[in-house]
Amino acid sequence: MSEIKPSAELTSQVLIQALPYIQKYKDKTIVIKYGGNAMINEELKDAVMGDIVLLSAIGIKVVLVHGGGPEITDMLHRVGKKSSFVDGLRVTDRETVDIVQMVLAGKVNKSLVDLVTRKGGRAIGLCGIDAGMIRAKAADSRLGFVGEITDIDTRPIADVLERGYIPIISTVGSDGRGNVYNINADTAASRIAGALQTESLIIMTDAPGVLREKTDPDTLISKIFVSDTLRLAKEGVLDGGMIPKVDCCKNAIRQGVNRVFIIDGRVPHSILIEIFTDAGLGTMFVGG
């Protein structure tokens, strides 16, 4: 079967539609929380890093925040370390948090920096420990070194952006007393976006967005006002793992982020579709 190529007219229409959005975002800062299937599928990973390089090339300041749960699980398995869980959260003892730091700030972070560089971008890898960027404390004594953010210092991020690099941030933090904490990546991205007062926060996940009916993608809610989230929770529209993600969206808006998006990272080029087209792709959260 021969490859179907877009016509010149279709290509020009796509570019015309994207132009006002490109102008809107030029010189603005966006935070992208990168995770889910897009992080473990090599084709999707390649597409995401290409999108980020494109955004940077047209004058948008991109901050990439990532986790790495599957890689952490894999490394724990390799060293024969068994995990236990409390309320669905992994208990993180001293040995485990050492592995978390090694995997997130080392293997995962530097592989993403390398991929962006190979695509023609300029990236610098950071972790929350660098210059005290993410300060944290123990979130729950039962969980060990799982952290709750107490403060964000944006100066290291701003310095990297000012020099034309893409900051790629792994979500480990410290308390300034020698303790390192594993930080939830959605929470970290939300707090960083709020502290930077960014134009947008984009959270990539393995769902189309917020669905009114859980199993029906056609019931996607394309726009949600923060003031409506409590009602949606009472109606059962928001439940399970979507609740903490929506809480991150609300917190980012309340901290001054203009728009927050939950998008399906399983769709190639979902970032570009969301911010550069009229229809978008996922669920957008706004104030009000």
C-alpha positions in Angstrom: 0.0 0.0 0.0 1.4 3.4 -1.0 1.9 6.0 1.7 -0.8 8.7 1.8 0.8 12.1 1.8 -1.0 15.3 2.9 -1.8 17.7 0.1 -0.1 21.1 0.0 -3.4 22.7 0.7 -4.0 20.6 3.8 -0.5 21.3 5.0 -1.0 25.1 4.5 -4.3 25.0 6.4 -2.7 23.3 9.3 0.1 25.9 9.5 -2.4 28.7 9.1 -4.5 27.4 12.0 -1.3 27.0 14.1 0.0 30.5 13.5 -2.0 32.4 16.1 -1.2 29.9 18.7 2.5 30.0 17.8 2.3 33.8 18.2 0.5 33.5 21.5 3.0 31.2 23.0 6.2 32.8 21.7 8.5 33.8 24.5 6.1 32.3 27.0 7.0 29.4 29.4 5.2 26.1 29.6 5.8 23.2 31.9 5.3 19.7 30.5 4.9 16.7 32.9 6.2 13.7 31.0 5.2 10.2 32.0 3.0 7.2 31.3 3.2 5.1 28.2 4.9 8.0 26.3 7.9 7.5 28.5 8.4 3.7 27.9 7.3 3.4 24.3 10.3 4.3 22.2 8.4 5.7 19.2 6.3 7.9 21.5 9.3 9.0 23.4 11.0 10.0 20.1 7.9 12.0 19.1 7.7 13.8 22.4 11.3 14.9 22.4 10.9 16.0 18.8 7.9 18.1 19.7 9.8 19.7 22.6 12.7 20.6 20.3 10.2 22.2 17.8 8.6 24.2 20.6 11.9 25.5 21.7 13.0 26.3 18.1 10.0 28.6 17.6 10.6 30.6 20.7 8.6 28.8 23.4 10.4 28.2 26.7 9.8 24.6 27.7 10.5 23.1 31.1 10.2 19.2 31.1 9.5 17.5 34.4 9.6 13.7 34.5 9.2 10.8 36.8 10.2 7.2 36.1 8.2 4.7 38.0 8.6 1.7 35.6 12.4 2.2 35.5 12.5 2.4 39.3 10.5 -0.8 39.6 12.8 -2.5 37.1 15.9 -1.6 39.0 14.5 -2.7 42.3 13.6 -6.0 40.8 17.2 -6.3 39.4 18.7 -5.8 42.9 16.2 -8.1 44.5 14.5 -5.4 46.4 10.9 -6.1 47.3 8.4 -3.2 47.6 5.6 -2.8 50.1 2.7 -0.4 49.7 0.5 1.7 52.0 -2.7 3.1 50.5 -1.3 2.3 47.0 2.0 4.2 47.6 5.4 2.5 47.6 7.1 2.5 51.0 10.5 4.1 50.3 13.2 3.2 52.7 16.8 4.5 52.6 18.0 1.9 50.2 15.0 2.4 47.9 15.4 6.2 47.8 19.1 5.8 46.9 17.9 3.7 43.9 15.3 6.3 43.0 17.9 9.0 43.0 20.2 6.9 40.9 17.5 6.0 38.3 15.7 9.4 38.1 18.6 11.8 38.3 21.0 9.5 36.4 19.7 7.0 33.9 16.3 8.5 33.0 17.3 12.2 33.1 20.5 11.9 31.1 18.9 9.6 28.5 16.3 12.3 27.9 18.9 15.0 27.7 20.8 12.9 25.1 17.7 12.3 23.0 16.9 16.0 22.9 20.5 16.8 22.0 20.5 14.3 19.2 17.3 15.9 17.8 19.1 19.2 17.5 17.9 20.7 20.8 19.9 22.1 23.7 19.0 20.6 27.1 20.5 20.5 30.6 19.5 17.9 33.1 18.6 19.0 36.6 17.2 17.3 39.7 15.3 18.9 42.6 18.4 18.6 44.8 20.4 21.0 42.5 20.8 24.4 44.3 18.0 23.4 46.6 15.4 23.7 43.9 12.8 21.3 45.5 12.7 21.4 49.2 10.7 18.6 50.8 9.8 16.8 54.0 8.4 13.4 54.8 4.8 13.2 53.6 3.8 10.3 55.8 6.0 8.5 58.4 4.6 5.2 57.1 6.0 5.9 53.6 9.6 6.7 54.6 11.3 8.9 52.1 8.3 9.9 50.0 8.3 13.7 50.0 5.9 16.5 50.4 7.1 19.7 48.7 7.7 22.6 51.1 9.4 25.1 48.8 10.4 25.6 45.1 13.4 27.8 44.2 13.0 28.6 40.5 16.3 30.4 40.1 18.2 27.4 38.7 15.4 26.8 36.1 15.3 30.5 35.1 19.1 30.5 34.7 19.0 27.6 32.3 16.1 29.0 30.3 17.8 32.4 30.1 20.7 30.7 28.4 18.5 29.1 25.8 18.5 25.6 27.2 15.6 23.2 27.9 15.6 22.3 31.6 14.8 18.6 32.1 14.0 18.0 35.7 13.9 14.8 37.7 11.6 14.8 40.7 13.8 14.1 43.7 14.0 16.7 46.5 15.9 17.2 49.7 15.4 18.8 53.1 18.8 20.4 53.4 19.8 18.0 56.1 21.1 15.2 54.0 17.7 13.5 53.4 16.5 12.8 49.8 12.9 12.3 48.9 11.0 10.8 46.0 8.4 13.4 44.8 5.3 12.7 42.8 6.0 14.1 39.3 2.5 15.6 38.8 2.8 17.4 42.1 6.3 18.7 41.3 5.3 19.9 37.8 2.3 21.7 39.2 4.3 23.4 41.9 7.1 24.4 39.5 4.6 25.8 36.9 2.9 27.8 39.7 6.2 29.1 41.0 7.3 30.1 37.5 3.8 31.7 36.7 3.8 29.8 33.4 1.4 30.3 30.5 0.5 26.6 30.6 1.0 23.3 32.3 0.6 20.1 30.3 0.2 16.8 32.1 0.7 13.8 29.9 -1.1 10.6 31.0 -2.5 7.3 29.7 -6.0 8.6 29.3 -7.8 10.9 26.8 -8.5 13.4 29.6 -11.5 13.7 31.9 -14.3 11.5 30.7 -17.9 11.8 31.8 -18.3 8.1 31.2 -15.2 6.2 32.1 -15.2 3.8 29.2 -16.4 6.1 26.5 -13.8 8.4 24.9 -16.6 10.3 23.1 -17.6 11.7 26.5 -14.4 13.7 26.9 -14.9 17.0 28.7 -12.8 19.4 26.8 -13.0 22.3 29.2 -13.4 22.4 33.0 -13.6 25.5 35.2 -11.8 25.0 38.5 -15.0 25.9 40.3 -16.8 22.9 38.7 -14.4 20.2 40.0 -16.1 19.7 43.3 -19.4 19.1 41.6 -17.8 16.7 39.1 -16.2 14.8 42.0 -19.6 14.5 43.8 -21.2 13.2 40.5 -18.5 10.5 40.4 -17.0 11.9 37.2 -13.7 12.4 39.0 -12.5 9.3 40.9 -9.5 7.0 41.3 -6.2 8.2 39.9 -7.8 11.1 38.2 -8.5 12.9 41.5 -4.9 13.7 42.4 -4.2 14.8 38.8 -7.1 17.2 38.9 -6.0 18.5 42.3 -2.6 19.3 40.7 -4.5 21.1 37.9 -6.5 23.2 40.3 -3.5 24.1 42.4 -1.5 25.2 39.4 -4.4 27.5 38.3 -4.7 28.9 41.8 -1.0 29.6 41.8 -1.3 31.7 38.7 -0.9 29.3 35.7 -3.2 30.4 32.9 -4.3 27.1 31.5 -3.6 23.4 32.5 -4.2 20.5 30.1 -4.5 16.8 30.8 -3.6 15.1 27.5 -3.3 11.5 26.1 0.4 10.8 25.9 -0.3 7.7 23.9 -1.2 9.8 20.9 1.8 10.9 18.8 2.4 14.6 18.8 -0.4 15.1 21.4 1.4 18.2 22.7 1.4 20.0 19.4 -2.2 19.0 18.7 -3.3 20.4 22.0 -1.7 23.8 21.9 -1.6 24.5 18.2 -5.1 23.5 17.0 -8.6 24.9 17.6 -10.1 21.5 18.6 -7.3 20.5 21.0 -7.0 16.9 22.2 -7.6 16.5 26.0 -9.2 18.4 28.9 -8.3 22.0 29.6 -8.6 23.6 33.1 -9.1 27.3 33.5 -9.9 29.6 36.4 -13.5 30.5 37.3 
